[in-house]
Amino acid sequence: MEKQTTLQISGMTCAACALRIEKGLKKVEGVSEASVNFALEQASVTFDAEKVDATNLEEKIRSLGYDTVKETVDFQISGMTCAACANKIEKGLNKLPGVTKATVNFALETAHVEYSPANVTVADMVQKVEKLGYQAIPKQEEGEQVDHRQKEIAKQKRKLIISAILSLPLLWAMVSHFSFTSFIWLPEIFMNPWFQLALATPVQFIIGKQFYVGAYKALRNKSANMDVLVALGTSAAYFYSLYLTVQSLEMSSHHQVEMYYETSAVLITLILLGKLFEALAKGRSSEAIKSLMGLQAKTALVIRDGQELSIPVEAVVVGDILIVKPGEKVPVDGEVVEGNSSVDESMLTGESIPMEKRVGDHVIGATINKNGVLKVKATKVGKETALAQIIKVVEEAQGSKAPIQRIADVISGIFVPIVVGIAVVTFFVWYLAVEPGQFASALEKAIAVLVIACPCALGLATPTSIMAGSGRSAELGILFKGGEHLEATHRIDAIILDKTGTVTKGKPELTDVIVEAKLDESQFLAMVGGAEKNSEHPLAEAIVNGIKEKGIELPATEEFEAIPGFGIRAVVDGKELLVGTRKLMAKYEVDANAAFGEMSLLEEAGKTAMLVAIERKYAGMVAVADTIKETSKEAVARLKALGIEVIMITGDNERTAKAIAAQVGIDHVLAEVLPEGKAAEVKKLQEAGKKVAMVGDGINDAPALATADIGMAIGTGTDVAMEAADVTLMRGELTSIPDAIFMSKKTMANIKQNLFWALAYNVIGIPIAAAGFLAPWLAGAAMALSSVSVVLNALRLQKVKTPH
């Protein structure tokens, strides 16, 4: 029985890899057909299910040095308290057979897993996470996630309020102990040990239950996290105070015993406050996703059974005919089947001028119809729309890890045991040497060490910056596929720019019209347009469009003949027209020698010039060129100012290529390079020690984009462009390249600031606490502040403005 399967392949770097895999799969007994698409990174295989199965095919691909990723799943993880928890879950998932790659993001509280369903199921992954002491739920829709996050924040607020109310009398009693605060009135009951015990116990064991549960789960799995530090520190203070309370029964009622209930209760309250601030700040760091989600239309006006119905946008199906009125958002991606209008596409392209849309033109979901009524046939809905693809890329980038995060992962893995060791040493040094026999004082110093040394700031340092940086980049029309690409972009020192559609608009335009003195230009153009409108050649289309834009009506054509390699011959208004090359003029014995000098000048400027003869007499010339984008020159200047070598690559002839390069200020040109040769040129630069970025359209440049250290696709976010490149430049302008490098540099600087302060905070704070200069409650406040300050520093990236 024959079956067909599609396998996602990772590890291919060029088209040759795809060919190698294809040949390898065809050699497997039982495989009747195999084709590998390099741009989509997919293999489509037809095979005899009785002789071979999908697992055998995956093994063959792996034997060739590549890997398969059939499916991915995202989980919402609850129960993590610090980076050590994220590391533990990540390691556990990666050990499962069939899991290719698992990454856990502590800041987003998510896990992204690439796996082969032939070897492992989603249920297996959930079970593994639960075994480690956490909860994993397959990721829900964004709205449900936000709702879940809001519920968690509301729960944290309730806990904090109750904890604060119970801790306040204890804090009041502690503050009034100092000589300079003796004027503060203190109710006598606040000093009663049993009253303090009654207030501290619910805070310790009901409000603080989460820390005990977290610590137990961590220790059960032979690891340690922040919960272990908090549980140790607060328990030491609580149980020592409980011991003193019981002892007080044997003492005189006039003898005041110094308790430490406020240490445990106030610590828990401050830690909860810090976690609440952290949760609120984390919510703000995913604003980019929320704003993109907010662009979507909520409803659509659809024609079904001859009736107009308003339905939720989720209910639109491919093939539906939608009515889009002026001022409304286009609900989904589609094709105009009736009407014409201008559509504001600035949300996607950054272009402020609305685009004219007529029958046959494509429109994109979430863009705004400005004037006329459009009837649109839905072509892509739901997760297939351009906006949904953008949201997907941003989410994946925000959930991915940058290589620099490995530093934090390594440190946080060994951090807690070291801190516990320092706390133990601190206790014995104070108890045995500094203040011999003073158990309470030694315990207080040890608690301060445990509390101030929180690995949370370290765990948040990188992911919050990646979230904020990639989110802000998305707002600027720059989509990084992952944190590793956001990190690597700032190292680029050479950029190869594809000419057509990258440096230039990729669409030829009528640029020059030269007419013999005796002729009227409008009449000349009308005849040329009438002749060319019958041709399907792209240059002919450019000439016709240019003439129409001048408001000239085109007459009917009586005869038309295309002469391949020469041009066209037509009869318009009873007159014979010849439009084409020098060879065409020679063939029909037209004397056009006087125009050859001017024609050569146009060609040297990178234009395609065509001679025109009327009744076999030279009448003039029209020139067409693929014009450069308005921002290309500015972008090249900015890249040069950054010290980056800029190279243009093209299949065009050298003369035309150099003419275009000169217009934008590019000094190095690689001309007459075939698509398959572009990857080789990238490798040459890499072998010379350069970090190379390749910028192209993401489809025909796919081998070069994949070979480069960073592949950048210029375009409107098509599926293929996003798959082929590491970075997609949605606005289609070269100025997005220096903007991408700028955002990469800013994000990396922000990460380094966060890591420095998170480490410096502990390096400075732990010795101060061990030396006895920090009360435990102050250590708790400092710990909470450290995490919040790291997140707030990362959020500064959301306000970054790119230089112009």
LOLUMTOR-477504 format. One record per residue (C-alpha): x, y, z; residue in one letter. Coordinates in steps of 0.5 Angstrom, whole numbers, padded with zeros to 4 digits, always signed. Each point is the difference from the previous one (the first is absolute). Layout:
REM residues N
XYZA/...
***
This chain:
REM residues 804
+0000+0000+0000M/+0003+0007-0002E/+0000+0006+0005K/+0003+0007-0001Q/+0003+0004+0006T/+0003+0006+0001T/+0006+0001+0004L/+0003+0007+0002Q/+0008+0000+0000I/+0005+0004+0004S/+0007+0001-0002G/+0000+0001-0007M/+0005+0006-0002T/-0001+0000-0008C/-0004-0003-0006A/+0005-0006+0000A/-0002-0002+0006C/-0007-0001-0002A/+0003-0004-0006L/+0004-0004+0004R/-0006-0002+0005I/-0005-0001-0006E/+0005-0005-0003K/+0001-0004+0006G/-0007+0000+0002L/-0002-0003-0007K/+0005-0006+0001K/-0004-0002+0006V/-0003-0007-0001E/-0008+0002-0001G/+0001+0007-0002V/-0003+0001-0007S/+0000+0008+0000E/+0004+0005+0004A/+0001+0008-0001S/+0003+0005+0005V/-0001+0007+0000N/+0006+0004+0003F/-0004+0007+0001A/-0006-0004+0004L/+0005-0005+0003E/-0005-0005-0002Q/+0001-0007-0003A/-0006-0003-0003S/+0000-0008+0000V/-0004-0005-0003T/+0001-0007+0002F/-0002-0007+0001D/-0003-0001+0007A/+0001-0007+0001E/+0008+0001-0002K/+0002+0006+0004V/-0003+0005+0005D/+0001+0007+0002A/+0005-0002+0005T/+0004-0003-0005N/+0000+0006-0005L/+0002+0005+0006E/+0006-0005+0002E/+0002+0000-0007K/+0000+0008+0000I/+0004+0000+0006R/+0005-0005-0003S/+0001+0005-0005L/+0002+0005+0005G/-0006+0004+0001Y/-0006+0000+0005D/-0008+0000-0001T/-0005+0004+0004V/-0007-0003-0002K/-0004+0004+0006E/+0001+0006+0005T/-0004+0001+0006V/+0000+0006+0005D/-0002+0000+0007F/-0002+0004+0005Q/+0004-0001+0007I/-0002+0001+0007S/+0004-0001+0006G/+0007+0003-0002M/+0003+0005+0005T/+0007+0001-0003C/+0004-0001-0006A/+0003-0007+0004A/-0008-0003-0001C/+0001+0002-0008A/+0006-0003+0000N/-0002-0007+0003K/-0007+0000-0004I/+0005+0001-0007E/+0005-0005+0002K/-0006-0005+0002G/-0004+0001-0007L/+0007-0001-0004N/+0001-0007+0003K/-0007-0002-0002L/+0001-0005-0007P/-0002+0004-0006G/+0001+0007+0003V/+0004+0003-0005T/+0001+0007+0004K/-0004+0003+0006A/+0001+0007+0002T/-0003+0003+0007V/-0001+0007+0000N/-0001+0002+0008F/-0002+0007-0002A/-0006-0002-0004L/-0001-0006+0004E/+0000-0004-0007T/+0003-0006-0003A/+0001-0001-0007H/+0001-0008-0002V/+0002-0003-0007E/-0001-0007+0000Y/-0002-0006-0004S/-0007-0003+0001P/+0003-0007-0002A/+0004+0000+0007N/-0003+0004+0005V/-0007+0004+0001T/-0003+0006+0003V/-0002-0004+0006A/+0007-0003+0001D/+0002+0007+0001M/-0005+0003+0004V/+0001-0006+0005Q/+0008+0001+0000K/-0001+0007+0002V/-0005-0002+0005E/+0005-0005+0003K/+0005+0006+0001L/-0005+0003+0004G/-0003+0005-0005Y/-0007+0001-0004Q/+0000+0000-0008A/-0006+0002-0004I/+0001+0000-0008P/+0000+0007-0001K/-0007+0003-0001Q/-0003+0006-0005E/+0003+0007+0002E/-0006+0003+0003G/+0000-0006+0005E/+0007+0000+0002Q/-0001+0008+0001V/-0006-0002+0005D/+0004-0006+0003H/+0005+0005+0002R/-0005+0005+0002Q/-0003-0005+0005K/+0007-0002+0003E/+0002+0008+0001I/-0007+0001+0003A/+0002-0006+0005K/+0007+0002+0001Q/-0004+0007+0002K/-0004-0003+0005R/+0005-0004+0003K/+0005+0006+0001L/-0006+0004+0003I/-0002-0005+0005I/+0008-0001+0002S/+0001+0007+0000A/-0006+0001+0005I/+0003-0005+0005L/+0007+0002-0001S/-0001+0007+0002L/-0001+0000+0008P/+0006-0005+0000L/+0004+0006-0004L/-0003+0005+0004W/+0003-0003+0006A/+0007-0001-0003M/+0000+0007-0002V/-0002+0003+0007S/+0006-0004+0003H/+0005+0005-0003F/+0002+0006+0005S/-0001+0005-0005F/-0007-0003-0001T/-0002+0000+0007S/-0005+0005-0001F/-0004-0004-0004I/-0006-0003+0004W/-0001-0007+0000L/-0006-0005+0003P/+0003-0004+0005E/-0003-0006-0003I/+0004+0001-0006F/+0006-0003+0004M/-0003-0006+0003N/+0003-0006-0003P/-0006-0004-0001W/-0003+0006-0003F/+0006+0000-0005Q/-0001-0008-0001L/-0007+0001-0002A/+0002+0005-0005L/+0006-0003-0003A/-0003-0007-0001T/-0005+0001-0005P/+0005+0004-0004V/+0006-0005+0001Q/-0005-0007-0002F/-0006+0003-0004I/+0003+0006-0004I/+0007-0003+0000G/-0002-0007-0002K/+0002+0001-0007Q/+0007+0001+0002F/+0000-0007+0004Y/-0003-0004-0006V/+0005+0003-0004G/+0006-0002+0004A/-0003-0007+0001Y/-0001-0001-0007K/+0007+0003-0002A/+0004-0004+0006L/-0004-0006-0002R/+0003+0000-0007N/+0007+0001+0003K/+0000+0008-0002S/-0001+0006+0003A/-0003+0007-0001N/-0002+0007+0003M/-0006-0004+0004D/+0005-0004+0003V/+0004+0007+0003L/-0007+0003+0002V/-0002-0006+0003A/+0006-0001+0004L/+0001+0007+0002G/-0007+0001+0002T/-0001-0006+0004S/+0006+0001+0004A/-0002+0007+0002A/-0007-0003+0002Y/+0002-0007+0003F/+0005+0004+0004Y/-0005+0005+0002S/-0005-0006+0002L/+0005-0003+0004Y/+0001+0007+0004L/-0007+0001+0001T/-0001-0007+0003V/+0006+0002+0005Q/-0003+0006+0002S/-0005-0004+0004L/+0005-0002+0005E/+0002+0008+0000M/-0002+0005+0004S/-0006+0004-0003S/+0004+0006+0001H/+0006-0002-0004H/-0001+0002-0008Q/+0003-0006-0005V/+0002+0003-0007E/-0004-0004-0005M/+0002+0000-0007Y/-0007-0002-0003Y/+0000+0007-0004E/+0006-0003-0004T/-0004-0006-0003S/-0006+0004-0001A/+0002+0006-0003V/+0005-0004-0004L/-0006-0004-0003I/-0004+0007-0001T/+0006+0003-0004L/+0002-0006-0004I/-0008+0000-0002L/+0001+0007-0002L/+0006-0001-0004G/-0004-0005-0004K/-0006+0004-0001L/+0004+0005-0003F/+0004-0005-0004E/-0006-0003-0003A/-0003+0007-0001L/+0006+0002-0004A/+0001-0007-0004K/-0007+0002-0002G/+0002+0006-0003R/+0006-0003-0003S/-0005-0004-0005S/-0004+0007-0002E/+0003-0001-0007A/-0004-0007-0001I/-0006+0004+0003K/+0000+0006-0005S/+0001-0005-0006L/-0006-0004+0003M/-0004+0006+0000G/+0001+0002-0007L/-0004-0006-0002Q/-0007+0001-0002A/-0006-0003+0005K/-0005-0001-0005T/-0001-0001-0008A/-0006+0002-0005L/-0001-0006-0004V/-0005-0002-0006I/-0003-0007+0001R/-0006-0002-0003D/-0001+0006-0003G/+0000+0004+0007Q/+0005+0004+0003E/+0001-0002+0007L/+0005+0003+0005S/+0004-0006+0003I/+0006-0001+0005P/+0007+0001-0004V/+0001-0007+0003E/-0006-0003-0004A/+0003+0002-0007V/+0002-0006-0005V/+0004+0000-0006V/-0004+0002-0006G/-0005+0005+0004D/-0002+0006-0004I/+0001+0006+0005L/-0003+0007+0000I/+0005+0005+0002V/-0003+0007+0001K/+0004+0007+0001P/+0004+0001+0006G/-0001-0008+0002E/+0006-0005+0001K/+0001-0005-0005V/-0002-0006+0004P/+0005-0005-0003V/+0005-0001-0006D/-0004+0000-0007G/-0001+0002-0007E/-0004+0006-0002V/-0005-0003-0005V/-0004+0006+0000E/+0001+0008+0001G/+0006+0004+0001N/+0002+0004+0005S/+0007+0002+0004S/+0002-0004+0006V/+0004+0002+0006D/+0006-0005+0000E/+0004+0004+0005S/-0001-0005+0006M/+0004-0005-0005L/+0004+0004-0004T/+0002+0006+0003G/-0002+0004-0006E/-0005+0006+0002S/-0003+0001-0007I/-0006-0005-0001P/+0001-0005-0006M/-0005+0000-0006E/-0004-0007+0000K/-0004-0002-0006R/-0003-0007-0002V/+0005-0005+0000G/+0005+0003+0005D/+0001-0003+0007H/-0002+0003+0007V/+0003-0002+0006I/-0004-0001+0007G/+0000+0006+0005A/+0002+0005-0005T/-0005+0006-0001I/-0005+0002-0006N/+0000+0007-0001K/-0005+0002-0005N/-0004-0005-0005G/-0004-0006+0002V/+0004-0006-0002L/-0002-0008-0001K/+0005-0004+0002V/+0001-0008+0000K/+0003-0003+0006A/+0007-0004-0002T/+0003+0000+0007K/-0004-0001+0006V/+0002-0001+0008G/+0007-0002+0001K/+0002+0001-0008E/-0001+0007+0000T/+0006+0005-0001A/-0001+0003+0007L/-0001-0007+0003A/+0007-0002-0002Q/+0003+0007+0002I/-0003-0002+0007I/+0002-0007+0000K/+0008+0002-0002V/+0000+0006+0006V/-0003-0005+0005E/+0005-0005-0002E/+0006+0005+0000A/-0003+0002+0007Q/+0000-0007+0003G/+0007-0002-0003S/+0007+0000+0003K/+0006+0004-0002A/+0007-0003+0001P/+0002+0005+0005I/-0006-0003+0005Q/+0005-0006+0001R/+0004+0004+0005I/-0006+0001+0004A/-0002-0007+0000D/+0007-0002+0002V/+0000+0004+0006I/-0007-0001+0002S/+0001-0007+0000G/+0005+0000+0005I/-0002+0006+0004F/-0005-0002+0005V/+0005-0005+0003P/+0006+0005+0000I/-0005+0005+0004V/-0002-0005+0005V/+0007-0002+0001G/+0002+0007+0001I/-0006+0001+0005A/+0002-0006+0004V/+0007+0003+0001V/-0003+0007+0002T/-0004-0003+0005F/+0006-0004+0003F/+0005+0006-0001V/-0004+0004+0004W/-0003-0005+0005Y/+0007-0002+0002L/+0005+0005-0002A/-0003+0007+0000V/-0005+0000+0005E/+0001-0007+0004P/-0007-0003+0002G/-0004+0005-0003Q/-0005-0004-0004F/-0005+0005-0002A/+0005+0005-0002S/+0003-0006-0004A/-0006-0003-0003L/-0002+0007-0002E/+0006+0001-0004K/-0001-0007-0004A/-0007+0002-0001I/+0002+0007-0004A/+0005-0004-0004V/-0005-0005-0002L/-0005+0005-0002V/+0004+0005-0004I/+0003-0005-0004A/-0006-0001-0005C/+0001-0003-0007P/-0006+0003-0003C/+0003+0006-0002A/+0006-0004-0004L/-0006-0004-0003G/-0004+0006-0002L/+0006+0003-0003A/+0000-0003-0007T/-0007-0002-0002P/-0003+0007+0002T/+0005+0004-0004S/-0001-0005-0006I/-0008+0001+0001M/+0000+0007+0000A/+0006+0001-0006G/-0004-0005-0005S/-0007+0003+0002G/+0003+0007-0001R/+0003-0002-0007S/-0006-0003-0002A/-0003+0007+0001E/+0005+0002-0005L/-0002-0005-0005G/+0006-0005+0002I/-0001-0007+0001L/+0005-0004+0004F/-0001-0007-0001K/+0004-0002+0007G/+0004+0003+0006G/+0006-0003-0003E/-0001+0005-0007H/-0001+0006+0004L/+0006-0001+0004E/+0004-0002-0006A/-0002+0006-0005T/+0004+0005+0004H/+0007-0004-0002R/-0002+0001-0008I/+0006+0003-0003D/-0002-0001-0008A/-0006+0000-0003I/-0002-0003-0007I/-0006+0004-0003L/-0004-0003-0006D/-0001+0005-0005K/-0007-0001-0003T/-0006+0001+0005G/+0005+0001+0006T/+0004+0006-0002V/-0005+0002-0006T/-0007+0000+0000K/+0000-0007-0004G/-0005+0003-0005K/+0002+0004-0006P/-0002+0007-0001E/-0001+0004-0006L/+0006+0005+0001T/+0002+0004-0007D/-0004+0002-0006V/+0004+0003-0006I/-0004+0003-0006V/+0002+0002-0006E/-0001+0008-0001A/-0005+0000-0005K/-0005-0005+0004L/-0005+0001+0006D/+0002-0004+0006E/-0007-0001+0002S/-0001-0003-0007Q/+0006-0004+0000F/-0001-0003+0007L/-0007-0002-0002A/+0002-0004-0006M/+0006-0003+0004V/-0005-0002+0005G/-0005-0003-0005G/+0005-0004-0003A/+0003-0003+0007E/-0006-0001+0003K/-0001-0007-0004N/+0007-0002+0003S/+0000-0004+0006E/+0008+0002+0001H/+0001+0003+0007P/+0003+0006-0003L/-0006+0001-0005A/-0004+0000+0006E/+0004+0005+0004A/+0000+0005-0007I/-0008-0001+0000V/-0001+0001+0007N/+0005+0007+0000G/-0004+0002-0006I/-0007-0001+0003K/+0003+0004+0007E/+0001+0006-0005K/-0008+0000-0002G/+0001-0002-0007I/-0005-0005-0003E/+0003-0005-0004L/-0003-0001-0007P/-0002-0007-0003A/+0005-0005-0003T/-0001-0002-0007E/+0005-0005-0001E/+0005-0003+0005F/+0007-0004+0000E/+0005-0002+0005A/+0007-0001-0003I/+0003-0004+0006P/+0007+0003+0001G/-0001+0006-0004F/-0007+0004+0002G/-0007+0001-0003I/-0003+0002-0006R/-0007+0003+0000A/-0005+0004-0004V/-0003+0005+0004V/-0005+0006-0003D/+0002-0003-0007G/+0008+0001+0001K/+0005-0005+0001E/+0004+0000+0007L/+0006-0003+0001L/+0003+0000+0008V/+0006-0004+0002G/+0007-0001-0001T/+0006+0002-0005R/-0001-0006-0003K/-0007+0001-0001L/+0001+0006-0004M/+0006-0003-0004A/-0005-0006-0002K/-0005+0005-0003Y/+0005+0005-0002E/-0001+0006+0004V/+0005+0005+0001D/+0001+0001+0007A/+0007+0001+0001N/-0001+0008+0002A/-0003-0003+0007A/+0005-0005+0001F/+0004+0004+0005G/-0005+0002+0004E/-0003-0007+0000M/+0007-0002+0003S/+0000+0006+0005L/-0007-0003+0003L/+0003-0007+0000E/+0006+0002+0004E/-0005+0003+0005A/-0003-0007+0001G/-0006+0001-0004K/-0003-0004-0006T/-0001+0005-0006A/-0005-0002-0006M/+0001+0003-0007L/-0007+0002-0003V/-0001+0001-0008A/-0007+0002-0003I/+0000-0002-0007E/+0007-0002+0000R/+0003+0006+0002K/+0003+0002+0007Y/-0005+0003+0004A/+0003+0000+0007G/+0002-0004+0006M/-0003-0003+0007V/+0004-0002+0006A/-0002-0005+0005V/+0003-0001+0007A/-0001-0004+0006D/+0001+0006+0004T/+0003+0000+0007I/-0004+0001+0006K/+0000+0007+0003E/+0003-0002+0007T/+0006-0005-0003S/+0005+0006+0000K/-0001+0002+0007E/+0000-0007+0002A/+0007-0002-0003V/+0003+0007+0003A/-0003-0002+0007R/+0003-0007-0001L/+0007+0003-0002K/+0000+0004+0006A/-0001-0006+0004L/+0007-0003-0003G/-0004-0005-0004I/+0003-0002-0007E/-0006+0000-0005V/+0000-0004-0006I/-0006-0001-0006M/-0001-0006-0003I/-0004-0001-0006T/-0001-0005-0007G/+0000+0007-0004D/+0006+0002-0004N/+0006+0004+0003E/-0002+0006-0003R/-0007+0001+0002T/+0002-0003+0007A/+0005+0005+0001K/-0004+0006-0002A/-0005-0002+0005I/+0005-0001+0005A/+0003+0007-0001A/-0007+0003+0001Q/+0000-0003+0007V/+0007+0001+0002G/+0002-0008+0000I/+0007-0001-0002D/+0001-0007-0001H/-0005-0004-0005V/+0000-0007-0002L/-0004+0000-0007A/-0002-0006-0004E/-0001-0005+0006V/-0005-0005-0001L/-0005-0002+0006P/+0004-0006+0002E/+0007+0004+0000G/-0003+0005+0005K/+0002-0005+0006A/+0007-0001-0003A/+0001+0007+0000E/-0003+0000+0008V/+0005-0005+0001K/+0006+0003-0003K/-0001+0006+0005L/-0001-0004+0006Q/+0007-0004-0002E/+0003+0007+0001A/-0002+0001+0007G/-0007+0004-0001K/-0006-0001+0003K/-0005+0001-0006V/-0007+0002+0000A/-0004-0002-0007M/-0006+0005-0002V/-0004-0003-0005G/-0008-0002-0002D/+0000-0006+0004G/-0002-0005-0005I/+0005+0000-0006N/+0006+0002+0005D/-0002-0005+0004A/+0007-0004+0000P/+0004+0006+0001A/-0005+0003+0006L/+0001-0007+0003A/+0008+0000-0001T/+0001+0007+0003A/+0001+0001+0008D/-0006+0004-0001I/-0006+0000-0005G/-0004+0006-0001M/-0006-0001-0005A/-0003+0006-0003I/-0008+0000-0001G/-0007+0000+0003T/+0001-0006+0005G/-0002-0006-0005T/+0001-0007+0003D/+0006-0002-0004V/+0004+0007+0001A/-0001-0001+0008M/+0002-0008-0001E/+0006+0002-0004A/+0003+0006+0004A/+0002+0001+0007D/-0003+0007+0000V/-0006+0003-0004T/+0000+0007-0002L/-0007+0001-0001M/+0000+0007-0002R/+0004-0002-0006G/+0005+0006+0001E/+0008+0000+0000L/+0000+0004+0006T/-0003-0005+0004S/+0007-0004+0000I/+0003+0006+0004P/-0006+0000+0004D/+0001-0008+0002A/+0007+0001+0001I/-0001+0006+0005F/-0006-0004+0004M/+0005-0006+0000S/+0005+0004+0003K/-0005+0004+0005K/-0003-0007+0002T/+0007-0003+0002M/+0003+0006+0003A/-0007+0000+0005N/+0001-0008+0001I/+0008+0002+0002K/-0003+0005+0005Q/-0005-0005+0003N/+0005-0005+0001L/+0005+0004+0003F/-0005+0003+0005W/-0003-0006+0002A/+0007-0003+0001L/+0003+0006+0003A/-0006+0000+0005Y/+0002-0006+0003N/+0007+0001+0000V/-0001+0006+0004I/-0006-0002+0004G/+0002-0007+0002I/+0006+0003+0004P/-0003+0006+0003I/-0006-0005+0003A/+0006-0005+0002A/+0003+0006+0003A/-0006+0002+0004G/-0002+0006-0003F/-0006-0002-0003L/-0007-0002+0004A/-0003-0006-0003P/-0007+0005-0001W/+0005+0005-0004L/+0003-0006-0004A/-0007-0002-0002G/-0001+0007-0003A/+0006+0000-0003A/-0001-0007-0003M/-0007+0002-0003A/+0003+0007-0003L/+0005-0004-0003S/-0005-0004-0005S/-0004+0006-0001V/+0006+0004-0002S/+0002-0005-0005V/-0007+0000-0003V/-0001+0007+0000L/+0007+0001-0004N/-0002-0005-0005A/-0006+0004-0001L/+0004+0006-0002R/+0001-0003-0007L/-0008+0000-0001Q/+0001+0008-0001K/+0007+0000-0004V/+0000+0004-0006K/+0004-0002-0006T/+0005+0006-0003P/-0001+0003-0007H/
***
